């Protein structure tokens, strides 16, 4: 079953759960595990009194990795759940998406 079919089969107006394929979940989990390691690394750098600029560089890389995860999630959300809700006549989803994008852009 492809991602589009999976969402079409499961997304409803009141359904607040995501329905990612196993491939997408694995990708996101791998990325988040890497980010978790980066966070532990940053903590270690601070504990070792590493030069501030080096720590900031690692923080920047971690933020970029988190942004990549958010982009993947947003893309799937737009292509599947949002598109499906619009097809069903629920245009209120657009306000929700705009708020979500505003939250992402604040960072």
N, C-alpha and C positions, 0 to 999 in steps of 0.2 A: 504494500500500500504506500503510495507516495505521500509527501507531506500535505499537499493540497487536499487529497481525498481524506486523509486522517482528520484534518481540521473540519472539513465539511461534514464528516460523520459525527463529530463530537461537539463542535461549538454551538452554543445556543445563547439567547439573550442573557440569561442568568448564569451562564457557565463562566466562572471566574478562574478556571484552571487552564494551564497551557497544555497543549497536546503535541509536544515535539516528537519527532521520530527518534528512534534509538541512536541513529547516526548523529543527529544534532545534539542530543543529550550527551553523548560521548565526547563530542567536540567541546561543548561548553564545560563539561566536567574536567576535561584535560586542561583547558585554559585556566579554569579556576584553581585547579591543583597547582599549576605553575605560579599563579598569582599568590597563592597561599605561601609557597616557597619563597617568593620574592619578598613578601611581608616579613617572614621569619629572617630572611637575609638582611633586611633593613634594620630590624631589631638588633641583630648581631653586630651590624656596623656601628650602631649607636653605642652598644655596650662596649665595643672595642675603641671608642673614641675616634672613629674614622673621620677624616677631613670632611667638613660639612658639605662642600660642593659635590663630593662623591656620593654622599648619602642623598642629596637632593636629586642627583642624576638618577639614582635607583628609584626614588619615589616617582619621578617623572615617567620612567619606563613602566612602573607598576600602574600608574594612572592611565597610561596609554593602553595597556593590556586590558584594564577594566573597561575602558571605552570601547574596545574591540568586542568584548562580550556584550555590552549594551547594544552595539550596532547589530550584531547577529540576532539578538532577541527582538529588537525593534523591527528589523527586516521581516522576520518570521511573523511577528504580530501583524504588521501591515499587510503582508501578502496573504495571510490566511484568516485569522480571526476578524480583523477589521474589515477586510474585503467581504467576508461572508456576512457580517452583520449589516454592512451597507446593502448588500444584495437582498437582505431580508427586510430592508426599509428602516433600519435603526441608524439614523444619522447622528444621534447623540454621541456615538462612538468617536466622532471627529473631535468633539470637545475634549474627550478623554485623551486622545492621541496628542492634541496640541499641548495639553498640560504636561504630558509625559515628555514631549520634546523640549518644552521650556525647562523642565527639571534637568534634563541632560545638558542643555546649553548653558546653564548657570555655572557649571563646573569648569 
